[in-house]
Amino acid sequence: MEMENGRPLDPLTRRQQIRNASAFEQDPLEFLRCQLRLHGDIFRFSNTLTVFQHPDHIHDIFADTHGAFALGAGEAAGEGGVTGGQAWMSARADSTHLLGTSAARASGESVAAAFQAHFARHADSEIDVVDTFFDICGSTVADLCAGPYGERLERAAADHLRALLAGAATSGLLPSWLPLPRARRIRTTGAELAELIDDAVARGAPPDDPEARNFLQVLAARGDELGGRLPAMMRTLLVASLASPAAALAWGVRELALRPAEAAALREEIASVGLAGIVRDPLRAAPLSVAFAKEVLRFHSPAWLLQRDVVRPVTVGGVRLEPGERVAFSLYLLHHDDRWWSEPGTFRPDRWLADAPAHAPRAYRPFGGGPRICAGAQLGMVQMVCGITTLLAHYDIDAPGAAAPPGRPEAVRAPSGLRATLRPRPAPAPPAGGGDGCGGREGRKDGKAQNGTDAPLRGDRRRAAGPPLRTPGPDDR
């Protein structure tokens, strides 16, 4: 990526821009696929929006350290864009004790307990899967996000997200001023959430002990640096803490309902390691469950389309961009491109267990990348693994409509309308010699099963991942 050189793309006529907007609104993914076939990895959507789809170009945008791009929050946050700059990066550094890898791993037991409490309340009742996971994910991060105000804020964020999923101006590519019937509900719920955030900021005061802070207080401590951007940042954080984790878990339920062999293999791992051992170290103790979570994030890509605002002159892929323009890229299409993946259209968790690299460099970005990678990426993975393993350990999934084709993607790609009944499984007999009370043997502290292997006793159904691709760089693992 260069700061000065480059050529601008040819402008589009007004008719071309209207035609693009109409085609995108009808079928977003098919429109993007068609444009990529016609124009390659870079094309104009409008005279102010350019789409980049090559993994190197996406990496350049994510890895920007010159302040050329700002987070394009779009309708998901109710703002045209959020520029955090150095103050935002400093706030992220201040919150390492809340969102870092060690903190995420340590949260496994409390996260699993929250999932089990919600699952138990819904046992033998039909649930809206996406809606239920909004509530569960909100409850697991409410205190972390905003302490005593967290529950109210997460409920308001969930209402705003439901309005978005009921029909957003898809991921911000269409202008928010379009007179779409759904826009009023989005604006109303966004305004209600903003009012609650303003009230929480006005009431809250950062404690003297920085270890006691929640994320709202971390941001408030840098209020002078953030200026008027704090409410929009908090709104983005709250919605993000619900959207992708809840959608990914809902997709996971769908895949488990459609793939009983995968569910059986994961239950074998749970039995061999022990649920208690998994939730104590969810990112290392259960390799099959982690591989399943990674494949759900690849195959379904809830954060399917992202954008950034250009705030300084910059060149990406030889294309000159000016302040006021925007860039967009589809992680879903990146994760389904056969140039970078073997069998991208096949759901294959075992690709993550093979010796060969699962993908070409820079081709897997479920949580973004670069210095502004999703701050809650590790916590999101903990939610995925703990949610999946807790569900499978205690319930069978009855989802007769799981095979229905997914609908059009909105601000977040989720299996909207998916309904399921969680049927309690009989409690397993405790193993001879004791156990962890969770239907399996106690997991070792090093994450290995008691037979001394890294893999579960059975169920590690590894196979070759296809011909080797390029060796990935350190940021692709």
DRENFI-964642 format. One line per 2 residues: their letters; for each residue x negated, y, z of C-alpha. Coordinates in steps of 0.001 Angstrom, whole numbers. Example, Ala and Ser with C-alpha at 12.3 -4.5 7.8 and 13.67 -1.06 7.14 Angstrom:
2
as	-12300,-4500,7800  -13670,-1060,7140
//
This chain:
477
me	0,0,0  -1331,3400,-1003
me	-409,6822,301  -829,8884,-2860
ng	-1113,7066,-6194  1706,5366,-8069
rp	4426,5951,-10607  8095,6673,-9977
ld	10703,4326,-11437  12944,5620,-14199
pl	16132,7213,-12824  19516,5542,-13272
tr	22530,7224,-14827  25551,7910,-12656
rq	27424,5135,-14463  24634,2643,-13717
qi	24654,3554,-10034  28440,3172,-9777
rn	28253,-150,-11602  25559,-1414,-9221
as	27533,-349,-6155  30675,-2058,-7444
af	28885,-5303,-8339  27086,-5353,-4999
eq	30328,-4872,-3106  31941,-7792,-4962
dp	29136,-10331,-4378  25991,-8952,-2710
le	23762,-12014,-3020  24669,-12795,-6607
fl	24129,-9162,-7579  20646,-9165,-6041
rc	19768,-12496,-7676  20878,-11185,-11057
ql	18863,-7986,-10716  15760,-9898,-9684
rl	16101,-12183,-12716  16432,-9151,-14992
hg	13855,-6825,-13495  11489,-8895,-11339
di	10557,-8217,-7731  11110,-4413,-7894
fr	14235,-2664,-9133  16319,455,-8614
fs	19654,71,-6850  20276,3797,-7050
nt	18175,6912,-7521  17449,6961,-3798
lt	17152,3222,-3076  14556,767,-4422
vf	14628,-2979,-3725  11332,-4832,-3186
qh	11323,-8612,-3028  7729,-9864,-3326
pd	6392,-11079,68  3279,-8898,-286
hi	5409,-5779,-787  7663,-6688,2135
hd	4564,-7224,4243  3233,-3790,3277
if	6474,-2162,4397  6558,-4084,7697
ad	2854,-3466,8370  2961,287,7715
th	895,2123,10321  850,5535,8613
ga	4381,6535,9579  5620,6306,5980
fa	8736,4316,6929  11360,4641,9622
lg	13807,2016,10740  16873,2292,8535
ag	19567,1545,11054  22414,2116,8612
ea	25931,1315,9740  24658,-1334,12149
ag	23647,1407,14535  26028,4080,13361
eg	23153,6277,12219  21539,7084,8918
gv	18165,6061,10316  16100,6000,13473
tg	12540,7301,13610  10868,6137,16810
gq	7280,6948,15900  4585,6674,18536
aw	7039,7197,21390  8970,4091,20338
ms	5770,2051,20074  4710,3270,23519
ar	8090,2289,24953  7647,-1185,23463
ad	4250,-1447,25157  5838,-336,28446
st	8370,-3182,28164  5932,-6070,27691
hl	6887,-7433,31118  10509,-7565,29902
lg	10182,-8832,26331  6736,-10422,25981
ts	6037,-14116,25401  5448,-14922,29074
aa	8653,-13182,30130  10641,-14947,27403
ra	9357,-18384,28416  10088,-17674,32071
sg	13697,-16788,31197  14553,-20268,29883
es	16263,-21582,33027  18459,-18501,33504
va	19350,-18421,29813  20282,-22122,29848
aa	22401,-21602,32991  24311,-18789,31286
fq	24974,-20975,28244  26173,-23886,30383
ah	28506,-21661,32421  30145,-20351,29232
fa	30315,-23785,27611  31997,-25229,30729
rh	34686,-22531,30631  35502,-23434,27037
ad	35291,-27238,27305  38024,-29069,25360
se	39373,-25765,24022  39052,-24559,20458
id	36771,-21526,20236  35781,-18971,17641
vv	32108,-19920,17499  30652,-16558,16458
dt	32784,-14628,18931  31866,-16979,21773
ff	28155,-16612,21098  28502,-12815,21051
di	29757,-13070,24636  27100,-15584,25698
cg	24166,-13726,24161  25436,-10473,25613
st	25586,-11943,29108  22037,-13330,28854
va	20468,-9973,27970  22805,-7427,29581
dl	20756,-6917,32734  17512,-6916,30757
ca	18810,-4204,28429  20497,-1851,30851
gp	20598,-3188,34419  23860,-2267,36196
yg	25233,-699,33004  24359,-3708,30869
er	27650,-5581,31032  29735,-2574,29924
le	27258,-1666,27194  27037,-5209,25842
ra	30849,-5473,25697  30993,-2224,23749
aa	28146,-3389,21496  30025,-6646,20856
dh	33143,-4689,19870  31062,-2578,17495
lr	29466,-5669,16010  32855,-7339,15545
al	33983,-4271,13620  30896,-4565,11439
la	31489,-8248,10775  35124,-7599,9977
ga	33768,-5764,6964  30841,-3418,7025
at	29648,-1298,4138  27218,-4083,3621
sg	24013,-3497,5553  23905,184,4700
ll	23288,-79,960  26662,1522,299
ps	27061,5062,1651  28903,5328,4956
wl	31187,8082,3628  32938,5773,1149
pl	36680,5728,2022  36761,2005,2870
pr	39638,867,5146  37210,-774,7578
ar	35030,2320,8074  37280,3952,10702
ri	37008,1001,13110  33232,940,12691
rt	32956,4666,13424  35322,4417,16417
tg	33523,1521,18104  30172,3136,17351
ae	31280,6380,18987  32577,4510,22072
la	29245,2708,22425  27333,5984,22027
el	29439,7605,24759  28672,4781,27192
id	24954,4980,26376  24936,8734,26960
da	26659,8203,30303  24186,5485,31346
va	21220,7654,30387  22634,10581,32352
rg	23233,8451,35460  20114,6292,35402
ap	16698,7223,36785  13584,5123,36252
pd	12509,3453,39504  9062,3992,40952
dp	8218,322,40394  7740,-142,36607
ea	8234,-3897,36971  11827,-3264,38026
rn	12758,-1359,34893  15275,-2463,32319
fl	14862,-1414,28719  17215,1562,29006
qv	15071,2938,31824  11881,2304,29858
la	13281,4440,27027  14635,7062,29424
ar	11172,7439,30939  10014,8646,27529
gd	13099,10722,26874  11155,13927,26213
el	9090,12182,23517  12081,10419,21970
gg	14272,13497,22027  17735,12967,20605
rl	16799,9567,19172  17189,7645,22450
pa	20941,6856,22134  20550,5636,18539
mm	17561,3482,19539  19483,1977,22427
rt	22467,1321,20197  20237,-455,17688
ll	18676,-2540,20473  22035,-3531,21956
va	23537,-4565,18619  20362,-6410,17619
sl	20307,-8322,20925  23702,-9757,19984
as	23803,-9937,16218  21037,-12227,15005
pa	20873,-14580,18036  24653,-15085,18104
aa	24886,-15564,14337  21917,-17961,14314
la	23390,-20057,17131  26732,-20180,15321
wg	24953,-21395,12175  23188,-23967,14368
vr	26551,-25281,15607  27719,-25549,12006
el	24624,-27512,10972  24899,-29859,13961
al	28553,-30536,13144  27657,-31296,9508
rp	24493,-33314,10266  25089,-35960,12956
ae	21674,-37529,12261  19953,-34253,13149
aa	22057,-33971,16307  21128,-37522,17277
al	17407,-36869,16761  17577,-33737,18903
re	19409,-35639,21656  16646,-38248,21623
ei	14127,-35473,22215  16245,-34062,25052
as	16429,-37517,26621  12697,-38126,26313
vg	11528,-34747,27605  14415,-33926,29926
la	16575,-30849,29652  15012,-29359,32783
gi	11567,-29739,31248  12699,-28094,28017
vr	14276,-25029,29613  11193,-24493,31781
dp	9038,-24124,28644  11431,-24003,25671
lr	8930,-22904,23015  6455,-25727,23653
aa	8245,-28656,25279  10680,-29459,22447
pl	9028,-29400,18989  12046,-30874,17180
sv	14400,-28316,18713  12024,-25477,17829
af	11761,-26810,14256  15570,-26975,14019
ak	15831,-23367,15257  13218,-22190,12752
ev	15025,-23893,9895  18364,-22358,10892
lr	16711,-18922,10844  15193,-19649,7421
fh	18155,-21317,5765  20802,-18884,7000
sp	18770,-15696,7676  21296,-13720,9793
aw	19280,-10508,9277  19629,-11148,5578
ll	19094,-7634,4203  16942,-4922,5781
qr	16128,-1362,4828  13719,1396,5738
dv	13846,5143,5234  10869,6767,3509
vr	9642,9690,5593  6232,10321,3958
pv	5003,9944,369  3840,6362,-153
tv	3225,3824,-2920  4400,206,-2682
gg	3726,-2270,-5471  2572,577,-7720
vr	5852,2468,-7252  5726,6012,-5910
le	8269,6753,-3153  9146,10166,-1746
pg	10674,11266,1585  14447,10937,1519
er	14371,7680,-459  15016,4235,987
va	13678,737,426  15508,-2553,935
fs	14587,-6241,829  16481,-9491,1368
ly	15012,-11944,3845  17616,-14498,2786
ll	16374,-14426,-810  12750,-14423,377
hh	13481,-17569,2408  15175,-19246,-595
dd	12610,-18455,-3295  11140,-21601,-4844
rw	7945,-19715,-5624  7173,-19645,-1901
ws	8975,-22714,-563  9322,-26396,-1387
ep	13014,-27340,-1715  14272,-23989,-387
gt	17904,-24938,-987  17671,-27976,1304
fr	18110,-27766,5067  14969,-29535,6312
pd	13791,-28970,9899  11000,-31482,9332
rw	9218,-29028,7022  8032,-27308,10221
la	6503,-30545,11568  4511,-31574,8509
da	746,-31120,8258  1014,-29005,5085
pa	2038,-25341,5447  5811,-24913,5382
ha	5637,-21882,3090  3424,-19523,1163
pr	1794,-16640,3060  4128,-13896,4282
ay	7238,-15751,3085  8860,-16335,6505
rp	10077,-13216,8286  13107,-14048,10485
fg	12180,-11312,12975  10506,-8865,10610
gg	6771,-8367,10904  3905,-5981,11483
pr	3611,-3621,14455  7384,-3134,14537
ic	8345,-6817,14554  11540,-7411,16530
ag	10680,-6708,20165  12935,-9561,21309
aq	11658,-12204,18872  10394,-14546,21582
lg	13537,-14112,23665  15603,-14843,20558
mv	13791,-18147,20059  14305,-19016,23731
qm	18038,-18337,23319  18124,-20557,20240
vc	16323,-23517,21797  18059,-23320,25182
gi	21466,-22844,23583  21063,-25794,21197
tt	19610,-28205,23752  22081,-27276,26515
ll	24984,-27726,24100  23798,-31088,22791
ah	22947,-32420,26257  26482,-31899,27541
yd	28888,-31732,24590  29921,-33232,21283
id	30912,-30728,18610  34237,-31094,16807
ap	34353,-28574,13944  36599,-29879,11137
ga	36173,-26691,9075  32385,-26606,9224
aa	32007,-27644,5576  33935,-24606,4290
pp	31731,-22359,2113  30367,-19318,3964
gr	31991,-16002,3172  30264,-12923,1774
pe	27517,-11548,4013  28205,-8332,5847
av	25877,-6360,8121  24891,-9706,9653
ra	25183,-13010,7859  27326,-15189,10147
ps	29781,-18111,9690  32780,-15914,10435
gl	35950,-17899,11071  34133,-21055,12185
ra	36079,-22771,14961  35005,-25708,17090
tl	35964,-27705,20153  33268,-28709,22643
rp	33992,-32220,23959  32184,-33041,27243
rp	29856,-36029,26934  29857,-38733,29618
ap	27169,-38079,32199  24263,-40455,31498
ap	23130,-42885,34165  19941,-41670,35897
pa	16826,-43447,34627  15127,-46016,36830
gg	12759,-44385,39291  14616,-41061,39350
gd	14641,-38275,36813  15500,-34674,36384
gc	19255,-35049,36600  19639,-33770,33042
gg	19868,-37077,31235  16187,-37711,30659
re	12724,-38026,32133  10986,-35088,33718
gr	8940,-33146,31163  5229,-32731,31860
kd	3919,-29251,32530  1899,-29384,29334
gk	5083,-29899,27310  4298,-33537,26387
aq	6595,-36474,26899  5490,-38946,29558
ng	4204,-41362,26949  1403,-38824,26308
td	2459,-37816,22802  3250,-34358,21528
ap	6316,-35655,19674  9515,-37098,21136
lr	9657,-40881,21538  11878,-41164,18499
gd	13468,-38710,16140  10293,-37091,14789
rr	11215,-38084,11273  8298,-36376,9568
ra	7852,-36365,5843  5640,-34572,3421
ag	6581,-30940,2851  5891,-31099,-864
pp	2786,-29968,-2691  532,-27721,-592
lr	1052,-24030,-1120  -1498,-21315,-437
tp	-3103,-21374,2984  -1149,-18954,5188
gp	-2751,-16058,6964  -2613,-15575,10729
dd	666,-13660,10611  2532,-16433,8831
r	2578,-19063,11528
//
